[in-house]
Amino acid sequence: MTTRLPAEWEEQDGVLLAWPHEGSDWRPILAAVEPVYANIAREISKFETVLITAPDPAAVREQLAGAGAVMERVRLFPMDSNDTWARDFGPMTILENGEPILLDFGFNGWGLKFAADLDNLITRRLAEAGAFRAPLRTVGMILEGGSIESDGCGTILTTSACLLSSNRNPNLSRKALETELSALFGAGRILWLENGFLSGDDTDAHVDTLARLCPGDTIVHMACDDAEDGHYQAISAMIEELQGFRTREGKPYRLIPLPWPQARFDEENRRLPATYANFLVINGAVLVPTYRDKCDEAALRAVGEAFPGRSVTGIDCIPLIQQHGSLHCVTMQLPKGTISF
């Protein structure tokens, strides 16, 4: 049997979103963040299906129609949630002998930091509601979608700070984790980043905030050019690691740096994790977070360089980083063959 974790840029049926609501941490800025979700859903719906969980689907449907979403590609499911970070509680899809299988990993609020009891049930409840045609398989370990990157050909990129966190899988050593990832995803090799972080990030350095595998043995990554910034040394050390990585053929990766946006802070003067690496690849397009920053256009060009032939669209994600995540964090792609139409 062959097992493979497809790359994000492979063909998709759709993308999963969980809508922000009054019962979530979004409540104080709900009026600002809902339009961001509507914009994301609208752009996805131009190319593929959007699956959305929400406590009040009727209200969400009205917002999406007003935002210009392609409504025949929108599917809404009445469902409560603790929060809305679908990347980390949504299903991860593998291909077994070419057939999709949805894996439902445990989600414990990024190492027991936040309540996650409702979020941890969403994938199963969607399956029970008939959202999926691919079978669902429960996996008895903690793993978040934002913590790993796949090139679709047996290479996984991750960070030791996250995967080796003591509150996720304390019974698994690095070697044991490699064995598990190899068995679950058919991974022939794991590339570990030992450096790199973002202040304000609750995930213990999810790789999708720092460096992303892209087609053609390319890695797009954050780069800090301000020696006075507190991230400078860690990001520079991460880039050195990336420069030392080799492809399966033993060649250096093509590295494309992303600019460093100006520092953003919340009302209590805590730094927020603004990162251009948190983009989403969909059929025919890439959606890139922007931050009303002078670097936004350069970031869009850099991502476009990694994905020739795809349109590149910026989404204003200033409201998203108020809750310490960005565009990729709130989405989970569902590869071809997974959704019930």
C-alpha positions in Angstrom: 0.0 0.0 0.0 1.2 3.5 -0.8 0.5 6.4 1.5 1.0 10.0 0.7 0.2 13.4 2.2 -0.7 15.6 -0.7 0.8 19.1 -1.1 -1.6 22.0 -0.5 -1.2 23.1 -4.2 -2.7 19.8 -5.5 -6.3 19.8 -6.7 -8.9 20.5 -4.0 -12.7 20.0 -3.6 -12.9 22.9 -1.1 -11.8 24.6 2.1 -13.2 24.4 5.6 -13.9 27.5 7.7 -15.4 27.9 11.2 -17.3 31.2 11.5 -16.5 33.6 14.4 -19.4 34.1 16.8 -20.4 35.8 20.0 -19.4 32.8 22.1 -15.8 32.9 20.9 -12.9 35.2 21.7 -13.8 37.2 18.6 -16.8 38.8 20.5 -15.1 42.2 21.1 -14.2 42.7 17.5 -16.8 40.6 15.8 -17.9 43.4 13.5 -14.4 43.8 12.2 -13.5 40.1 11.8 -16.6 38.8 10.1 -15.9 40.8 6.9 -12.5 39.2 6.8 -14.0 35.7 6.9 -16.6 36.8 4.2 -13.7 38.0 2.0 -11.8 34.8 2.4 -15.0 32.7 1.7 -15.8 34.9 -1.4 -12.4 34.4 -2.9 -12.4 30.6 -2.3 -15.9 30.3 -3.7 -14.6 31.7 -7.1 -12.6 28.5 -7.5 -14.1 25.7 -5.3 -16.5 24.8 -2.5 -16.4 26.5 0.9 -17.6 24.3 3.9 -18.5 26.6 6.8 -19.5 25.6 10.4 -21.5 28.3 12.3 -23.9 28.5 15.2 -26.2 30.7 13.0 -25.9 29.6 9.3 -28.7 31.9 8.1 -27.0 35.0 9.3 -23.7 33.8 7.8 -25.4 33.1 4.5 -26.8 36.6 4.4 -23.3 38.1 5.0 -21.7 35.9 2.3 -24.4 36.8 -0.3 -23.8 40.5 0.5 -20.0 40.0 0.1 -20.5 38.6 -3.4 -19.7 34.9 -2.7 -20.6 32.3 -5.2 -23.4 30.9 -3.1 -23.9 27.7 -5.0 -20.4 26.8 -3.8 -21.1 27.6 -0.2 -22.2 24.8 2.2 -23.2 25.8 5.8 -23.4 23.4 8.7 -25.0 24.4 12.1 -22.3 23.7 14.6 -20.9 25.3 17.7 -17.2 25.8 18.3 -14.8 27.1 20.9 -12.9 29.1 18.4 -12.3 29.3 14.6 -8.8 28.0 13.8 -9.8 25.3 11.3 -6.2 24.6 10.2 -5.6 23.0 13.6 -8.8 21.0 14.3 -9.9 20.3 10.8 -9.1 16.9 9.1 -5.8 16.2 7.4 -6.2 14.2 4.2 -3.9 11.4 3.1 -4.1 9.3 -0.1 -3.9 5.5 0.3 -3.3 3.9 -3.1 -4.6 7.2 -4.5 -7.9 7.2 -2.5 -8.5 10.0 0.1 -8.7 9.2 3.8 -9.6 12.0 6.3 -7.5 11.8 9.5 -9.0 13.2 12.6 -6.2 14.0 15.0 -6.7 15.1 18.6 -6.6 18.9 19.2 -5.9 20.1 22.7 -5.8 23.9 22.3 -2.1 24.1 21.3 -0.8 22.2 24.3 -3.6 22.8 26.8 -3.5 26.6 26.5 -7.2 27.0 25.6 -10.5 25.2 25.7 -11.0 22.9 22.7 -13.7 20.4 23.5 -16.1 21.6 20.8 -13.4 22.2 18.2 -12.1 18.7 18.7 -15.5 17.3 17.7 -16.0 19.4 14.5 -14.4 16.9 12.1 -16.5 14.0 13.4 -19.7 16.0 13.5 -19.1 17.1 9.9 -18.7 13.5 8.9 -21.9 12.5 10.7 -23.7 15.4 8.9 -22.7 13.9 5.6 -20.2 16.6 4.6 -17.6 14.1 3.5 -17.5 11.2 1.0 -14.0 10.1 2.0 -13.9 7.8 5.0 -12.8 9.3 8.4 -10.2 7.7 10.5 -9.5 8.8 14.1 -5.8 9.0 15.1 -4.8 8.8 18.7 -2.2 11.6 18.8 -2.2 15.4 19.0 -1.3 17.1 15.8 -2.3 20.4 14.3 -2.4 21.1 10.6 -0.4 24.3 10.9 2.5 22.4 12.4 3.5 20.4 9.3 4.2 21.2 5.6 4.2 18.5 2.9 5.6 18.6 -0.6 3.4 15.7 -1.7 6.4 13.6 -2.4 7.4 12.3 1.0 9.1 15.3 2.6 7.6 17.0 5.7 8.8 20.3 7.1 8.1 21.0 10.8 9.5 22.7 13.9 10.9 21.1 17.0 9.4 23.8 19.3 5.9 22.7 18.4 6.1 18.9 17.8 8.3 18.3 20.8 6.2 20.4 23.1 5.7 18.6 26.4 1.9 19.2 26.4 1.2 17.6 23.1 2.6 14.1 22.9 4.9 13.8 25.9 5.2 10.1 25.5 6.8 10.4 22.0 10.5 11.2 21.5 11.7 12.9 18.3 12.6 9.5 16.9 9.2 8.1 17.8 7.5 11.1 16.3 9.4 10.6 13.1 8.3 7.0 13.0 4.7 8.0 13.6 4.8 10.7 10.9 6.4 8.3 8.4 3.7 5.7 9.0 0.8 8.1 9.0 1.9 10.2 6.0 4.2 7.9 4.0 6.9 10.5 4.8 10.4 9.4 3.7 12.1 12.2 5.6 11.4 14.9 8.1 13.1 18.3 7.9 13.2 19.9 11.4 13.6 23.6 12.0 15.2 24.2 15.4 15.0 28.0 15.1 12.4 30.7 14.3 9.4 32.1 16.2 6.9 34.9 16.1 6.0 36.9 19.2 2.3 36.7 20.0 2.0 33.2 18.4 0.2 30.8 20.7 1.1 27.7 18.7 4.8 27.2 19.8 6.1 28.1 16.3 3.8 26.5 13.8 5.8 26.1 10.6 3.1 27.7 8.5 3.9 31.1 10.1 7.6 30.8 9.2 8.4 28.7 6.1 6.3 27.0 3.5 7.1 24.2 1.0 6.2 25.2 -2.6 6.3 23.5 -6.0 9.6 22.9 -7.7 11.7 22.3 -4.5 11.0 25.9 -3.4 10.7 27.2 0.2 9.1 30.5 0.8 10.1 31.9 4.2 10.0 34.9 6.5 13.1 37.1 6.6 13.8 39.8 9.2 16.1 42.6 7.9 15.9 44.7 11.1 18.9 43.8 13.3 17.2 45.7 16.2 14.1 43.5 16.1 13.9 40.8 18.7 13.3 38.2 16.0 16.4 38.9 14.0 18.7 36.3 15.4 16.2 33.5 15.5 14.9 34.2 12.0 18.5 34.5 10.7 19.4 31.1 12.3 16.2 29.6 10.7 17.3 30.9 7.3 20.7 29.3 7.8 19.0 26.0 8.5 16.9 26.3 5.3 20.0 27.0 3.3 21.5 23.8 4.7 18.5 21.6 3.8 18.8 19.5 0.6 16.2 18.1 -1.7 15.7 14.4 -2.3 18.2 14.8 -5.1 20.8 16.3 -2.8 20.4 19.9 -4.2 19.8 23.1 -2.2 16.2 24.3 -2.1 15.3 27.4 -4.0 14.6 29.9 -1.2 12.3 32.9 -1.7 12.3 35.4 1.2 9.2 37.2 2.4 9.5 40.8 3.7 9.2 41.6 7.4 6.1 43.8 8.1 6.2 46.5 10.7 5.6 45.5 14.3 1.9 45.5 15.3 0.7 45.6 18.9 -2.6 45.0 20.7 -4.3 47.4 23.2 -2.1 46.0 25.9 1.1 46.6 23.9 1.7 42.9 23.2 3.2 42.2 19.8 1.0 40.5 17.3 2.2 37.7 14.9 1.9 39.4 11.5 3.4 37.0 8.9 3.1 36.8 5.1 4.0 33.0 5.2 0.5 32.3 6.4 -1.0 32.2 2.8 -3.5 29.7 1.5 -3.1 27.8 -1.8 -6.4 27.0 -3.6 -7.3 25.8 -7.1 -6.0 28.5 -9.5 -5.1 31.1 -6.8 -3.1 31.9 -3.7 -4.7 34.1 -0.9 -2.1 36.1 0.9 -2.5 37.9 4.2 -1.8 41.6 4.1 -1.4 44.1 7.0 -1.9 47.6 5.6 1.9 47.7 5.4 4.5 49.1 2.9 5.7 45.5 2.4 2.3 44.1 1.3 3.0 44.4 -2.4 6.4 42.9 -2.2 5.0 39.9 -0.3 2.4 39.4 -3.0 5.1 39.4 -5.7 7.2 36.9 -3.7 4.4 34.5 -3.3 3.5 34.9 -6.9 7.0 33.9 -7.9 6.6 30.6 -6.1 3.2 29.9 -7.7 3.4 30.9 -11.4 0.1 30.6 -13.2 -2.0 31.2 -10.2 -3.6 34.5 -9.4 -2.4 36.1 -6.1 -5.0 38.0 -4.0 -4.3 39.9 -0.8 -6.7 39.7 2.1 -6.5 42.3 4.8 -5.9 40.3 8.0 -5.3 43.0 10.5 -8.4 41.8 12.5 -7.2 38.2 12.4 -3.9 38.8 14.1 -5.7 40.4 17.0 -6.4 36.8 18.1 -2.9 35.7 17.2 -3.3 33.9 13.9 -3.8 34.7 10.2 -5.3 33.5 7.0 -3.9 30.0 6.7 -4.7 29.4 10.4 -8.4 29.8 9.8 -8.6 27.5 6.8 -8.1 23.8 6.0 -8.0 22.6 2.4 -10.0 19.5 1.5 -8.3 17.7 -1.4 -10.1 16.2 -4.4 -12.4 13.3 -3.6 -13.1 14.4 0.0 -16.4 16.3 -0.1 -19.9 15.0 -0.6 -21.5 17.2 -3.3 
